[in-house]
Amino acid sequence: MDWHRKRKIITGLFLGGIGLLIALAGVSIYLDARSVRQNAALSDIRNPRLPGHESTGGTDRHRDRRAAAILIAGDPVYLEPFLPGPR
């Protein structure tokens, strides 16, 4: 193997490593943005701002369970039994 071939291989590996680092940085940015959105949704679930209702009631443990159920299922219908008012 001559010097130029080794140099091409090393350069290719170096550029591949740089490309991998850039791809991982992009994935990290995407996952961070997703986490921020999920945390905002969880914050809204834990501290609902319903018109005319200061609180949905229940303990922190129940609030956490409701939040977990909504995040897992992705459906706010799970909040209905805990909301005050007619059904």
Residue, then its C-alpha position, 0 to 999 in steps of 0.5 A: m500500500d503506497w502513501h497516497r492510498k493510506r492518506k486517502i483512507i485516513t482522510g475518508l475516515f476523518l471526514g466520516g467521523i466529522g460527518l458522524l459527529i454532525a449527525l449526532a449533534g443534529v439528533s441531539i438538537y432534535l431530541d432536546a427540542r422534543s423533550v422541551r415540548q413534552n415537558a411543556a405539555l406535562s407542565d400544562i397537564r400538572n398545572p391546568r389553566l381551565p377557565g373558571h377552575e383553579s384546580t382539578g383537585g387531587t393530590d400530587r400523586h394523582r396529578d402525576r398519574r393523570a399526566a403519565a396516562i395522558l403522555i403514554a396514551g396521548d389522549p386527554v380524554y383520561l382527564e375527564p373523570f378528574l375534571p369538575g362539572p357535569r358529565 
